[in-house]
Amino acid sequence: MLQQIGFGGGCHWCTEAVFQHLKGVAKVHQGWIAAKDNPDFFSEAVLVHYDEDIIPLAVLVKAHLITHSSTSQHAMREKYRSAVYVFDDCQKRKAHDCLQQLQPEFDQPLVTQTMDFGAFKSNTDFFTNYYLNKPEAPFCERHIQPKLFLLQRSLGSYFKEPLDSYE
């Protein structure tokens, strides 16, 4: 049975590509998510549908943390809120526990929040599957490919297909 969870932290084109390259991820919806307690504030994010028998939540959370600035309160945090958006209390506890267990792997405190999912707005079709449709685009080569190579090195057994070496 597929589970659903949301992730926000960086450009949704990048975040979409990260999760599309993981085994056990069946679908990724790219767009904007609002937290339940702040329904008027949407930030770039993705909804991920995954099979927990293939890829545990802890691996998804780690993939998210290592592929965006999860320890930085940078100037673009309004647009790129670092968050795990959960759908129930059980998922919230699991996500919170994952963040605590992964904290020692980072030199700085994580700024990533666990938030109750509120609403989702999908991006236009032109921008969905951005990396899959345009891997040679300068943005993809400059920003997405390095994240995918990092992901492949860090979580290789969960990576769908090996990429050619990164120059």
C-alpha positions as CSV (number, residue, x, y, z in Angstrom):
1,M,0.0,0.0,0.0
2,L,1.3,3.4,-0.9
3,Q,2.0,6.1,1.7
4,Q,2.0,9.8,1.0
5,I,4.3,12.5,2.5
6,G,5.3,16.0,1.5
7,F,8.8,17.6,1.3
8,G,9.8,21.2,0.9
9,G,13.2,22.8,1.2
10,G,14.5,23.9,-2.2
11,C,13.4,24.4,-5.7
12,H,10.5,22.0,-6.5
13,W,12.2,21.0,-9.8
14,C,15.2,19.7,-7.8
15,T,13.1,18.1,-5.1
16,E,10.9,16.4,-7.7
17,A,14.0,14.9,-9.5
18,V,15.5,13.7,-6.2
19,F,12.5,11.6,-5.3
20,Q,11.8,10.4,-8.8
21,H,15.2,8.7,-8.8
22,L,14.5,6.5,-5.7
23,K,13.3,2.9,-5.7
24,G,9.9,2.5,-4.0
25,V,8.7,6.0,-5.0
26,A,5.7,5.5,-7.3
27,K,4.8,9.1,-8.0
28,V,5.9,12.7,-7.2
29,H,3.6,15.7,-7.5
30,Q,5.5,19.0,-7.9
31,G,4.0,22.3,-6.7
32,W,3.4,24.2,-3.5
33,I,2.3,23.0,0.0
34,A,0.7,25.0,2.8
35,A,0.9,23.7,6.4
36,K,-2.4,23.1,8.2
37,D,-1.7,25.9,10.7
38,N,-0.8,28.4,8.0
39,P,-3.1,27.7,5.0
40,D,-2.4,31.0,3.2
41,F,1.4,30.5,3.0
42,F,2.5,28.1,0.3
43,S,6.1,27.1,-0.3
44,E,7.7,25.1,-3.1
45,A,7.4,21.4,-2.3
46,V,6.5,17.9,-3.6
47,L,4.1,15.2,-2.6
48,V,5.7,11.8,-2.6
49,H,3.8,8.5,-3.0
50,Y,6.0,5.6,-1.8
51,D,5.9,2.0,-0.8
52,E,7.3,1.7,2.7
53,D,8.1,-2.0,2.2
54,I,10.6,-0.9,-0.5
55,I,11.9,2.4,0.9
56,P,11.5,3.4,4.6
57,L,10.5,6.9,5.6
58,A,14.0,7.3,7.2
59,V,15.6,7.0,3.8
60,L,13.2,9.5,2.2
61,V,13.9,12.0,5.0
62,K,17.7,11.5,4.7
63,A,17.5,12.0,0.9
64,H,15.6,15.2,1.5
65,L,18.0,16.5,4.1
66,I,21.2,15.8,2.1
67,T,19.9,17.4,-1.1
68,H,18.9,20.9,0.1
69,S,20.2,23.4,2.6
70,S,18.6,21.7,5.6
71,T,20.8,23.5,8.2
72,S,20.6,27.0,6.8
73,Q,18.2,29.9,7.6
74,H,19.0,31.6,4.3
75,A,17.2,34.6,2.9
76,M,15.0,32.4,0.6
77,R,13.4,30.4,3.5
78,E,10.0,32.0,2.8
79,K,9.9,30.5,-0.7
80,Y,11.8,27.4,0.3
81,R,10.6,26.3,3.7
82,S,12.5,23.2,4.9
83,A,9.8,20.9,6.0
84,V,8.4,17.4,6.1
85,Y,4.6,17.6,5.6
86,V,2.8,14.8,7.4
87,F,-0.8,13.4,7.1
88,D,-1.4,12.0,10.6
89,D,0.1,11.8,14.1
90,C,1.8,8.4,13.5
91,Q,3.6,9.8,10.5
92,K,4.4,13.0,12.4
93,R,6.1,11.0,15.2
94,K,8.1,8.9,12.7
95,A,9.3,11.9,10.7
96,H,10.2,13.8,13.9
97,D,12.2,10.7,15.1
98,C,13.9,10.5,11.8
99,L,15.0,14.1,12.0
100,Q,16.4,13.5,15.5
101,Q,18.2,10.3,14.5
102,L,19.8,12.0,11.5
103,Q,20.9,15.2,13.3
104,P,24.3,13.8,14.3
105,E,25.2,13.4,10.6
106,F,25.1,17.2,10.2
107,D,27.6,19.8,11.6
108,Q,24.9,22.4,12.2
109,P,21.4,22.1,13.7
110,L,18.7,21.0,11.2
111,V,16.1,23.8,10.5
112,T,13.7,21.2,8.9
113,Q,10.3,21.2,10.6
114,T,7.7,18.5,10.8
115,M,4.4,20.1,9.8
116,D,0.8,19.0,9.4
117,F,-0.2,19.0,5.7
118,G,-2.7,21.6,4.9
119,A,-3.2,22.0,1.1
120,F,-1.4,21.4,-2.2
121,K,-1.3,23.4,-5.4
122,S,0.1,21.6,-8.4
123,N,2.6,23.2,-10.8
124,T,1.7,23.6,-14.5
125,D,2.3,20.7,-16.8
126,F,5.1,22.6,-18.5
127,F,7.3,22.4,-15.4
128,T,6.4,19.0,-14.1
129,N,8.9,16.2,-14.7
130,Y,11.3,19.0,-15.4
131,Y,14.6,17.0,-15.0
132,L,13.2,13.9,-16.8
133,N,12.1,16.1,-19.8
134,K,15.2,18.4,-19.9
135,P,18.2,16.7,-18.3
136,E,20.6,18.7,-20.6
137,A,19.1,22.1,-19.6
138,P,21.7,24.3,-18.0
139,F,19.6,24.5,-14.7
140,C,19.5,20.7,-14.6
141,E,23.2,20.3,-15.2
142,R,24.1,23.0,-12.7
143,H,21.7,22.3,-9.9
144,I,19.9,18.9,-10.2
145,Q,22.6,16.6,-11.4
146,P,25.0,17.3,-8.5
147,K,22.2,16.4,-6.1
148,L,21.5,13.2,-8.0
149,F,25.1,12.2,-7.8
150,L,25.3,12.9,-4.1
151,L,22.1,10.9,-3.6
152,Q,23.6,8.0,-5.7
153,R,26.8,8.0,-3.5
154,S,24.9,8.3,-0.2
155,L,21.9,6.0,-0.9
156,G,23.1,3.9,-3.8
157,S,21.0,0.8,-3.0
158,Y,17.8,2.9,-3.1
159,F,18.8,4.7,-6.4
160,K,16.8,3.5,-9.4
161,E,19.4,3.6,-12.2
162,P,23.1,4.4,-11.9
163,L,24.1,7.7,-13.5
164,D,27.3,8.3,-15.5
165,S,30.1,9.7,-13.4
166,Y,29.9,13.4,-12.5
167,E,32.5,15.6,-14.0
